[in-house]
Every structure is written in C-alpha cells, then in structure tokens.
C-alpha cells in the first residue's frame, strides 16, 4: 500500500512538472513568434525542442595532429561516397584520415570545394575541432585536422539549458536587424581558445544568419559572442596556432 501511495505521488509530481514545462514552452514560443513578426525575421527551419541536461567538458588537443599542415590523400575520395547514408561509416572507417568516423559534416562552414566536419562528443558537435577536406576536380585530395580527447574524471554537474526559443528571442530582440533570415540553430560545444592544450568547452546554441553571420549563445546563461562571418572563422585556431600570432 505504501509503495502504491509513493508511486502515485511520484506520478503526480512528474505530471505536474511536465505540465509546467509544456506551459512555459508554449509561452516562450508565442513570445518568440511575436518578436519575429515585429522585426519581419524568418526562421527557415523549426527550432530544436530537445532540452538535455549538459555539463562543461574539458578537452585536450592531441599534439600529434598538426592542424596547420595540409596532408595529401594517397587515395582520393568523393563527397558522394563520404556523405552517402548507406556507406558513410564504412567509408569513413576505411579512410586514411584518423578517427574520421567521429566527425560530423558541417554544412554551415563548408563552401567552395572546402568541406568541414566537426568532431563530435556524444551526438553533439565540437564547433572548434574540425577536419577540413579540400576538393580538386571533383575529388577530395587533401585534408587538415584537429583532434581532441575529452578528459574523464573532471567532475561537473549537469545543468539545465536555455531553450532554443528563448535564446533566439533574445538574439532577435537585441542583435538582429529587420528582415534577417535565421537559416540554422544548432546545439553543440564551443570555447574561447587560449594558449593551452587543455580547454574548457561550454554548451552553446549556434545561430546562423543568411548574411553569413554566426552567433554563439552560451546555453547556460544566454551570453552572446560578437557575430563571426562564416568566411572569417578560424576553425584551426588551436593553442599552437594562437601562440604564434
């Protein structure tokens, strides 16, 4: 009988919490739509609705990888073979590029025959850790690569994230000009690189605008970094690279 009572209380609490979350989300969506209309700003895709609890991670750049060094592939590949859904993992695993199966294609920063892939932690991209593939005459002939190890044993408590709807609303109200088009909103890890092989990375919402601007919003507190142009990004600004500037 006691187990039944406790079980009912737990069910009631969970149901109440879910109802409150749903109500909060509904209100946030309505407010976002209002500010979007007020500035004539359009979203190309629906915003992510998943809201996992995440923590700060600590990564260590592998010094055996030289991100500034372009390496030639012995056996050229094609993007069709790399991105083909039925063979992606098999092709990547057989690739000459170390750990290539651990990277995700990044359509935002890929352009003009230069294709970029973000290393992933779990299912989330590490926006600052990339493999860059270079195409010539329809084939991938060379690449450069950064790679990190996510350090274990670093105790960090998981925290709730700011919903994408709330992050985008803040961006629209305070940063975006009228008539802007938001082309992508994606959750991942991002950090301010400094002169150390070991770096903290925080969950961020990456928001891409049609004019090429890319905003990073810290997903715990909503802090916004100044926008970067996609063409101006320095995806291989590793500690070594920065220290030489």
C-alpha positions in Angstrom: 0.0 0.0 0.0 2.8 2.4 0.9 4.5 1.7 -2.4 1.3 2.4 -4.2 0.9 5.8 -2.4 4.5 6.8 -3.1 4.2 5.7 -6.7 1.1 7.8 -7.1 2.8 10.8 -5.6 5.8 10.4 -7.9 3.5 10.1 -10.9 1.5 13.2 -9.8 4.7 15.2 -9.3 6.1 14.2 -12.7 2.9 15.0 -14.4 2.7 18.4 -12.8 6.3 19.2 -13.8 5.6 18.1 -17.4 2.5 20.4 -17.5 4.5 23.3 -16.2 7.3 22.8 -18.7 4.8 22.5 -21.5 3.1 25.7 -20.4 6.4 27.5 -20.2 7.5 26.3 -23.6 4.1 27.3 -25.1 4.5 30.8 -23.7 8.1 31.1 -24.9 7.1 30.1 -28.4 4.3 32.6 -28.5 6.6 35.4 -27.4 9.2 34.4 -29.9 6.7 34.4 -32.7 5.6 37.9 -31.6 9.1 39.4 -31.8 9.8 37.6 -35.1 6.8 39.3 -36.6 7.6 42.7 -35.1 11.0 42.7 -36.9 10.0 40.7 -40.0 12.5 38.0 -39.2 12.0 34.5 -40.6 13.1 31.0 -39.4 14.0 28.6 -42.2 13.8 25.5 -40.0 11.9 24.6 -36.9 13.8 25.2 -33.7 15.1 22.2 -31.7 12.8 21.1 -29.0 15.0 18.6 -27.1 16.5 20.1 -24.0 19.0 17.7 -22.4 20.9 18.5 -19.3 24.6 19.0 -20.1 27.8 20.0 -18.4 31.0 21.8 -19.1 33.6 19.5 -20.7 37.4 19.7 -20.7 39.2 18.8 -23.9 42.9 18.3 -24.6 44.2 18.9 -28.1 46.3 16.0 -29.4 49.7 17.4 -30.2 50.4 14.6 -32.7 47.8 16.3 -35.1 49.1 19.4 -36.8 46.0 21.4 -37.8 48.0 23.9 -39.9 49.5 21.2 -42.0 47.8 20.1 -45.2 48.1 16.4 -45.9 47.7 14.7 -49.2 45.5 11.6 -49.5 47.1 8.6 -51.2 43.6 7.5 -52.4 41.3 10.5 -53.2 37.7 10.3 -52.2 34.4 11.9 -53.3 31.9 13.7 -51.2 29.2 11.5 -52.6 30.9 8.4 -51.1 31.6 10.2 -47.8 28.0 11.5 -47.3 26.1 8.5 -48.8 23.8 7.4 -46.0 24.3 3.7 -46.7 28.1 3.7 -46.7 29.1 6.7 -44.6 30.5 4.9 -41.5 32.2 2.2 -43.6 33.9 4.6 -45.9 34.9 6.9 -43.0 36.3 4.0 -41.0 38.4 2.9 -44.0 39.6 6.4 -44.7 43.2 7.5 -44.3 42.0 10.3 -42.0 42.4 9.2 -38.4 39.2 8.9 -36.4 37.2 10.3 -39.3 34.1 8.3 -38.3 34.0 10.6 -35.2 33.3 13.7 -37.2 30.0 15.2 -38.4 29.6 17.2 -41.7 29.1 20.9 -41.1 27.1 22.4 -44.0 27.3 25.9 -42.5 31.0 26.4 -42.7 31.6 24.2 -45.9 31.7 26.1 -49.2 33.6 26.4 -52.5 35.2 23.0 -52.5 36.2 23.1 -48.9 34.2 20.7 -46.7 34.4 20.9 -42.9 33.5 18.2 -40.3 33.2 18.8 -36.6 34.5 16.2 -34.1 31.5 15.0 -32.1 31.2 14.3 -28.4 28.2 12.0 -27.9 25.9 13.3 -30.6 26.9 17.0 -30.3 29.5 18.7 -32.4 32.6 20.4 -31.0 32.4 23.5 -33.2 36.0 24.4 -32.8 37.5 21.0 -33.6 37.4 20.2 -37.3 38.6 18.1 -40.2 38.8 20.2 -43.4 38.6 18.4 -46.7 39.8 20.1 -49.9 38.3 19.2 -53.3 40.0 19.4 -56.7 38.4 18.3 -60.0 35.6 16.6 -58.1 37.8 14.6 -55.7 38.9 15.1 -52.1 42.7 15.1 -52.4 43.9 16.7 -49.2 42.9 17.5 -45.6 44.0 19.1 -42.4 42.8 18.0 -39.0 42.4 18.9 -35.3 41.6 16.3 -32.8 40.9 16.3 -29.0 40.4 13.9 -26.2 37.6 14.7 -23.8 39.1 14.3 -20.3 37.4 12.0 -17.9 37.3 12.3 -14.2 36.6 16.0 -14.3 33.6 16.4 -12.0 31.0 18.8 -13.4 27.3 18.9 -12.5 24.8 18.7 -15.4 22.7 21.8 -15.8 19.5 22.8 -17.5 19.9 24.6 -20.8 18.2 27.7 -22.0 15.6 26.6 -24.6 16.5 27.4 -28.2 13.3 29.5 -28.4 14.4 31.8 -25.6 18.0 32.1 -26.9 16.7 33.1 -30.4 14.2 35.5 -29.0 17.0 37.3 -27.1 19.1 37.4 -30.2 16.2 38.8 -32.3 15.4 41.5 -29.8 18.9 42.7 -29.2 21.1 41.9 -32.2 19.4 41.1 -35.4 18.3 43.7 -37.9 14.9 43.7 -39.5 14.3 41.3 -42.4 17.0 38.9 -41.3 16.6 35.2 -42.0 17.8 32.6 -39.5 19.0 29.6 -41.5 20.1 27.2 -38.7 20.0 26.8 -34.9 22.2 24.0 -33.6 23.3 22.9 -30.2 27.0 21.9 -29.6 30.1 22.7 -27.7 32.2 25.8 -28.1 35.0 27.5 -26.2 37.3 30.6 -26.2 40.6 29.1 -27.3 43.6 30.3 -25.4 47.3 29.3 -25.2 46.9 25.9 -23.5 46.5 22.4 -24.8 43.7 21.8 -22.3 40.5 23.9 -22.9 37.0 24.0 -21.3 34.1 23.9 -23.7 30.5 25.0 -22.8 27.2 24.1 -24.5 26.3 26.7 -27.0 23.4 27.5 -29.4 25.0 28.3 -32.7 22.7 30.6 -34.7 23.4 31.2 -38.4 22.0 34.1 -40.3 21.5 34.4 -44.1 24.1 37.1 -44.5 26.8 34.8 -43.2 26.9 35.9 -39.6 27.3 33.2 -37.0 26.3 33.8 -33.3 27.2 31.6 -30.4 24.9 31.9 -27.3 26.1 30.2 -24.2 23.3 27.7 -23.4 23.5 28.1 -19.6 23.2 31.9 -19.2 22.5 33.2 -22.7 25.7 35.2 -23.1 26.2 36.2 -26.8 29.5 36.4 -28.6 30.0 39.1 -31.3 29.0 37.6 -34.6 31.5 36.0 -36.9 31.3 35.7 -40.7 31.4 32.1 -41.9 34.2 33.0 -44.2 36.1 34.7 -41.3 36.1 31.7 -39.0 39.4 30.3 -37.8 38.5 26.6 -37.3 42.0 25.6 -36.7 42.9 28.3 -34.2 44.4 25.7 -31.9 46.6 26.7 -28.9 49.7 26.3 -31.0 48.3 28.4 -33.8 47.2 31.2 -31.5 50.5 31.3 -29.6 52.4 32.0 -32.9 50.3 35.0 -33.8 
